[in-house]
Amino acid sequence: MAIDYRPDAPAFLADPFPLYARMQDEDPAHWSPRLKAWVLTRYDDVKRVCLDREISSERLRPFFASLPGAEASRIADIIRYLSLWMVFRDPPEHTRLRRLTSKVFNVRSMQGMRERIVALCRWLLDEIGERQEFDFIGAFAGPLPALVIMDMLGVPRTDLARVKRLSDDMALFVGSSRGQPEKYDVAERATKEIAAFFRSLIAARRAGPRDDLLTQLLQLEAEGDRLSEDELVGTCILLLFAGHETTTNHIANAMLSLIRFPGEMRALREDPALAPAAVEELLRYDGPSGAQVRIVRHEHELHGKMLRPGERVFIMLNAANRDPRAYRDPHLLALRRDGVPHLSFGYGTHICLGFPLARLEGQLSLPAVLARWRRIELAAGSLKWIDSMVFRGMKAMPVKVAR
């Protein structure tokens, strides 16, 4: 029976892993007529693409260049700023942007957020208070990463609702299909508004520097090079967007996994020192990013299929993380698991710049939640998953708790 890969099917969004297992066994280099692209699901193939410089990450500029003039004008701000995101660039542009940005957004600056993350976790949990039923994403997993990256950039916390709205609207372009054209209009308006927001903050920092990441980005220079005004705005948008969208999914997916494996939840509650290893396994088991996209540069064969220049390749990170060729019993959550590293943050030169921060937020937030409540379970009703190939997460996660 031929594989019917429908990435927007509700049943697949809720649990894609049975179909991924079939694809790994029967068609590891799957051509999707719906996507007009290749879909790779095995661990070794996904890792190899991440490391292969003959597979391009520069997928937006060719797409933008192919748009008719009227449609390009319609998303002018999306084109202006997202074209500058390092995640969509190849060397040497990617190398330059990453080198500059990592001078201020690095492991040291992220680890320096530890006390603030602990304080934010405590504040959000106190805000939940004595409620016995609430949306875990809306009350905790959503605001926490947004507040963390806002604090780093020096964005006022009072702008949380606005930042979340704009980020969600931008996600319609980054993570959704082109099937509904109005999504582009919403994303374009959001991009224009958030760019103006950061331009005003940049002007304020020029007039009065502060001890925050935005001031450091504004002042940084390396080997006579610095970020242009548009690159600075684009980088701020990227850090804000990527800094909380995926981490929200990471924390929520992790809690859902712990609920479904109560023995592992109990192990982490009883031994918070297990958190670093637990977070790695939770990222492997059901990570926050479904896929990354690459473009074929040179014709080559893979699993008997010929991949040709210009064709898109979807590398399925979560599928690779459940590949039995890489992991024993991959569909079991085992917080003390060891073995090859997961691919949830990508791999190689394009590994997520903020992965140390995402790890830290998981390591601090999950034990804090488990320490607050003796019992955590799903509330009644079915979970609704985000319709996206790029993001793996839920729209809401109602839970019931008891001390």
Secondary structure, DSSP 8 states (H G I E B T S, - for coil): ------TT-HHHHH--HHHHHHHHHH-SEEEETTTTEEEE-SHHHHHHHHH-TTEE---HHHHHHHS-HHHHHHTHHHHHHHTT-GGG--TTHHHHHHHHHTTTSSHHHHHTTHHHHHHHHHHHHHHHTT-SEEEHIIIIITHHHHHHHHHHHT--GGGHHHHHHHHHHHHHHHHS-TT-THHHHHHHHHHHHHHHHHHHHHHHHHHS--SSHHHHHHH--BTTB---HHHHHHHHHHHHHHHHHHHHHHHHHHHHHHHH-HHHHHHHHH-GGGHHHHHHHHHHHS-SB-EEEEEE-S-EEETTEEE-TT-EEEEEHHHHTT-TTTSSSTTS--TT--SS---TT--GGGS-TTHHHHHHHHHHHHHHHHHH-SEEEE-SS---B---SSB--BS--EEEEE-
